[in-house]
């Protein structure tokens, strides 16, 4: 099928009769066509009661008639400055590209969240560029143009060795999970501690009540003894300090009297 016949004959006739086609699309070459594409400030198909084609649709037809190569369309797609030039290249690639190349190229621009103005019958709509890409991949009719058949991704993954797509969100989640995962040694220690805790709980469940009560009493007695020991040790220290003070006072008097000092 010829490329210029990808758009319906009625639509092509409307484009050829439009004012934009007659004024700006005659005598274009590859360089001047890109210059015209840089002037775009919206996209869309045809609008209004008379179905006036947009400049975006006129340039798509011109690219099909000029048989622009895929290399040039990929150059327009890779530019980061002009969003409507990128949208034009993506649409053109969807019309003429091979299924595997379409998926691999278009899916890269799910990360592009810039806003696009779309011309519709009632006026204007806002569409993000990632939505633009998604519609190209999943719709049959886009901007009034019937898109060529595109097999589902799952079928191409089996038949054409198309790699599975991993979304940026999924990559981010995986990277965070890897950071949060502990080392092998740490994980072994944690597992051992958990197993010990589980064993203790199981043993306590199957223990008779008398043994449990005895263990509780032993724990209470230990705590009580430790408290008594602490209190007795503190009392003994207080008594020692009081005796030392008394002896020091008496020794001071003995020195004045010329007597020998007392000892503990």
Backbone torsions as a table, in degrees:
resi	resn	phi	psi	omega
1	UNK	NA	134.4	179.9
2	UNK	-72.0	148.7	-175.5
3	UNK	-66.0	-36.4	-177.7
4	UNK	-72.4	-7.1	177.2
5	UNK	-99.7	7.5	176.3
6	UNK	-69.7	-25.1	176.3
7	UNK	-98.9	138.8	-177.0
8	UNK	-56.3	151.4	-177.5
9	UNK	-63.3	-37.4	179.7
10	UNK	-63.7	-41.9	-179.4
11	UNK	-68.6	-40.4	179.4
12	UNK	-64.5	-37.7	177.9
13	UNK	-64.3	-42.1	177.6
14	UNK	-61.3	-40.0	179.7
15	UNK	-65.6	-44.6	-179.1
16	UNK	-64.8	-26.9	179.9
17	UNK	-89.1	-7.8	-175.4
18	UNK	-74.5	158.6	-178.1
19	UNK	-69.6	-40.4	-178.4
20	UNK	-62.6	-41.0	179.4
21	UNK	-62.1	-45.1	-177.1
22	UNK	-68.7	-33.0	-176.5
23	UNK	-87.6	-36.9	-167.8
24	UNK	-120.6	-9.3	-173.7
25	UNK	-108.8	1.2	176.6
26	UNK	-86.7	139.5	175.0
27	UNK	69.2	25.5	179.1
28	UNK	-83.4	143.9	167.8
29	UNK	-115.6	-172.8	-175.3
30	UNK	-61.6	-40.2	-177.3
31	UNK	-70.7	-47.1	-178.6
32	UNK	-69.9	-28.3	176.5
33	UNK	-65.9	-40.4	178.0
34	UNK	-66.7	-35.3	176.1
35	UNK	-63.1	-39.8	176.1
36	UNK	-65.5	-37.3	-179.9
37	UNK	-66.9	-30.6	178.6
38	UNK	-68.2	-19.8	-180.0
39	UNK	-84.0	-8.8	-177.2
40	UNK	-65.4	140.1	175.5
41	UNK	-128.9	8.5	174.5
42	UNK	-163.6	172.3	175.6
43	UNK	-136.6	171.8	179.3
44	UNK	154.7	179.1	178.0
45	UNK	-97.1	-111.2	175.2
46	UNK	-120.3	153.2	-172.6
47	UNK	-143.4	166.2	176.5
48	UNK	82.2	174.3	-179.7
49	UNK	-66.8	-34.3	179.9
50	UNK	-89.9	2.7	178.9
51	UNK	55.3	64.0	179.6
52	UNK	-77.5	126.7	179.3
53	UNK	-76.9	145.6	177.8
54	UNK	-78.7	159.5	174.2
55	UNK	-57.7	-32.7	177.8
56	UNK	-59.4	-47.1	-179.6
57	UNK	-69.0	-35.9	177.8
58	UNK	-62.4	-41.7	-179.0
59	UNK	-70.2	-32.1	175.9
60	UNK	-62.8	-45.3	178.5
61	UNK	-63.7	-39.2	178.8
62	UNK	-64.2	-39.0	177.5
63	UNK	-64.8	-37.8	178.2
64	UNK	-68.3	-40.2	179.5
65	UNK	-68.8	-36.2	178.9
66	UNK	-78.9	-9.5	-179.0
67	UNK	56.5	55.2	178.6
68	UNK	-63.0	137.1	-178.0
69	UNK	-73.8	160.2	179.6
70	UNK	-66.1	-32.1	179.5
71	UNK	-60.7	-42.4	179.5
72	UNK	-68.8	-39.8	178.4
73	UNK	-63.7	-36.7	177.6
74	UNK	-68.2	-32.4	175.5
75	UNK	-65.0	-40.3	177.8
76	UNK	-67.0	-32.7	-179.6
77	UNK	-71.2	-38.3	-174.1
78	UNK	-75.0	-14.9	178.7
79	UNK	-67.3	138.8	-176.5
80	UNK	-100.6	-10.6	-172.6
81	UNK	-87.9	-44.0	-172.7
82	UNK	-105.3	107.3	-173.9
83	UNK	-72.4	-34.3	-179.4
84	UNK	-74.6	-28.8	173.1
85	UNK	-66.3	-40.4	176.1
86	UNK	-63.7	-43.7	179.7
87	UNK	-62.1	-39.2	178.0
88	UNK	-62.1	-45.2	179.2
89	UNK	-65.3	-38.0	178.3
90	UNK	-65.1	-42.7	178.9
91	UNK	-64.1	-43.5	-179.5
92	UNK	-64.6	-41.6	179.1
93	UNK	-64.9	-37.3	178.3
94	UNK	-63.4	-31.0	-178.6
95	UNK	-77.7	-36.9	-170.9
96	UNK	-115.3	-11.7	-172.6
97	UNK	-78.7	166.7	174.1
98	UNK	-82.1	151.7	-174.6
99	UNK	-55.4	-44.6	-178.3
100	UNK	-63.8	-45.1	179.7
101	UNK	-65.7	-35.6	178.9
102	UNK	-61.7	-49.5	-178.7
103	UNK	-63.4	-46.8	-176.3
104	UNK	-64.9	-36.1	-177.7
105	UNK	-80.3	-49.6	-174.3
106	UNK	-67.9	-35.9	-176.6
107	UNK	-66.6	-21.1	176.8
108	UNK	-64.1	-24.8	-173.2
109	UNK	-100.3	18.7	165.4
110	UNK	-67.3	-16.0	179.9
111	UNK	-84.4	-9.1	-177.3
112	UNK	-88.9	112.8	-174.7
113	UNK	-109.8	24.1	179.0
114	UNK	-73.9	152.4	-177.6
115	UNK	-86.4	143.0	175.2
116	UNK	-124.0	144.5	174.7
117	UNK	-93.9	129.2	179.5
118	UNK	-113.9	130.3	178.2
119	UNK	-85.5	122.3	179.0
120	UNK	-126.1	177.3	-177.1
121	UNK	-61.2	-40.9	-176.0
122	UNK	-85.2	-5.8	-177.7
123	UNK	145.3	-111.6	-173.5
124	UNK	-134.5	151.9	173.8
125	UNK	-134.4	154.4	175.2
126	UNK	-102.6	135.6	179.4
127	UNK	-139.9	134.5	176.8
128	UNK	-81.7	153.7	-174.6
129	UNK	-67.0	-30.8	176.5
130	UNK	-68.2	-31.9	174.6
131	UNK	-69.9	-37.5	175.9
132	UNK	-56.7	-46.2	179.3
133	UNK	-64.9	-43.1	-178.1
134	UNK	-63.1	-39.0	178.3
135	UNK	-68.1	-36.8	177.0
136	UNK	-63.4	-34.5	-176.8
137	UNK	-82.9	-23.9	-170.6
138	UNK	-121.0	-7.4	179.8
139	UNK	-103.9	154.5	175.8
140	UNK	-93.9	-28.4	179.5
141	UNK	-119.9	125.0	-178.7
142	UNK	-141.4	124.5	-178.4
143	UNK	55.4	36.4	178.4
144	UNK	75.5	11.4	-178.6
145	UNK	-116.0	131.6	174.7
146	UNK	-76.4	114.8	-177.7
147	UNK	-77.3	146.4	175.1
148	UNK	-60.0	154.1	-178.9
149	UNK	-62.6	133.3	178.5
150	UNK	-124.0	117.5	179.4
151	UNK	-62.1	157.4	178.5
152	UNK	-68.2	154.1	-175.3
153	UNK	-64.4	-38.6	-178.6
154	UNK	-61.4	-35.9	179.0
155	UNK	-68.1	-42.8	-179.1
156	UNK	-68.8	-30.7	177.6
157	UNK	-63.1	-31.7	180.0
158	UNK	-84.5	-40.5	-171.2
159	UNK	-91.1	-41.0	-173.2
160	UNK	-108.3	17.0	179.6
161	UNK	54.7	40.0	176.1
162	UNK	-76.8	124.0	-178.2
163	UNK	-66.6	149.2	178.3
164	UNK	-66.7	141.4	-179.7
165	UNK	-85.0	130.4	174.8
166	UNK	-111.8	118.1	-177.1
167	UNK	-69.7	154.1	177.8
168	UNK	-58.5	-34.2	178.8
169	UNK	-65.4	-41.4	179.2
170	UNK	-65.8	-39.3	176.9
171	UNK	-62.6	-41.7	-179.9
172	UNK	-64.4	-41.8	179.5
173	UNK	-64.4	-42.9	179.4
174	UNK	-63.0	-41.2	179.5
175	UNK	-64.6	-40.1	178.5
176	UNK	-67.6	-37.2	178.0
177	UNK	-66.1	-37.6	177.7
178	UNK	-64.9	-38.4	178.4
179	UNK	-66.3	-38.7	-177.0
180	UNK	-77.3	-21.0	-179.0
181	UNK	-67.6	133.5	178.3
182	UNK	-76.2	167.0	176.6
183	UNK	-68.5	169.7	-179.0
184	UNK	-64.2	-43.0	-179.7
185	UNK	-63.4	-43.9	179.9
186	UNK	-64.6	-40.6	-180.0
187	UNK	-64.9	-37.0	177.7
188	UNK	-64.0	-44.2	178.9
189	UNK	-60.9	-44.2	-179.9
190	UNK	-62.3	-41.9	179.3
191	UNK	-63.8	-40.2	178.6
192	UNK	-62.9	-44.8	179.4
193	UNK	-62.5	-40.3	179.0
194	UNK	-64.9	-42.2	179.1
195	UNK	-63.7	-38.9	177.4
196	UNK	-62.6	-45.7	179.6
197	UNK	-60.8	-40.7	179.7
198	UNK	-64.8	-41.9	179.2
199	UNK	-61.9	-42.9	179.4
200	UNK	-61.1	-44.0	-180.0
201	UNK	-63.4	-41.0	178.7
202	UNK	-63.1	-43.8	179.9
203	UNK	-62.3	-43.7	-179.8
204	UNK	-64.8	-33.4	178.7
205	UNK	-64.6	-40.8	-174.7
206	UNK	-91.0	-1.6	177.2
207	UNK	-73.5	141.9	175.0
208	UNK	-69.0	161.3	-174.8
209	UNK	-66.6	-35.2	-179.2
210	UNK	-61.4	-43.7	-179.4
211	UNK	-66.0	-39.5	178.2
212	UNK	-61.7	-43.2	179.8
213	UNK	-64.5	-40.2	177.8
214	UNK	-60.7	-42.4	179.8
215	UNK	-64.3	-40.8	177.9
216	UNK	-62.4	-42.8	179.3
217	UNK	-62.9	-41.3	178.9
218	UNK	-60.3	-42.7	179.0
219	UNK	-62.8	-41.6	179.1
220	UNK	-65.0	-42.4	179.8
221	UNK	-63.0	-40.7	178.2
222	UNK	-61.2	-44.6	179.1
223	UNK	-62.6	-41.1	-178.8
224	UNK	-65.5	-42.0	178.6
225	UNK	-63.5	-42.9	180.0
226	UNK	-62.6	-37.8	177.3
227	UNK	-65.4	-42.6	179.1
228	UNK	-62.7	-42.8	179.3
229	UNK	-61.3	-41.4	178.8
230	UNK	-64.2	-42.4	-178.8
231	UNK	-67.6	-41.0	179.7
232	UNK	-66.0	-40.1	179.5
233	UNK	-65.0	-37.8	178.8
234	UNK	-68.1	-37.9	178.0
235	UNK	-65.5	-42.5	179.2
236	UNK	-62.1	-40.7	178.9
237	UNK	-63.5	-38.6	178.5
238	UNK	-64.1	-41.8	179.2
239	UNK	-63.6	-41.2	179.0
240	UNK	-61.7	-43.4	-179.0
241	UNK	-65.2	-37.2	178.7
242	UNK	-65.8	-42.6	177.8
243	UNK	-62.2	-42.9	179.8
244	UNK	-61.2	-39.9	179.0
245	UNK	-63.0	-44.5	179.6
246	UNK	-61.7	-43.9	-179.5
247	UNK	-64.7	-40.1	179.1
248	UNK	-63.2	-39.4	178.6
249	UNK	-65.0	-42.9	179.5
250	UNK	-67.2	-37.6	179.5
251	UNK	-65.7	-34.1	177.1
252	UNK	-64.1	-40.5	176.5
253	UNK	-67.0	-38.7	-179.2
254	UNK	-64.3	-37.5	178.7
255	UNK	-61.6	-42.9	179.4
256	UNK	-62.4	-35.6	-179.6
257	UNK	-85.0	-8.7	179.4
258	UNK	82.5	23.7	179.0
259	UNK	-97.4	165.4	178.9
260	UNK	-73.1	146.4	179.3
261	UNK	-75.7	154.2	178.0
262	UNK	-83.9	154.9	177.7
263	UNK	-128.2	156.6	178.2
264	UNK	-74.1	NA	NA
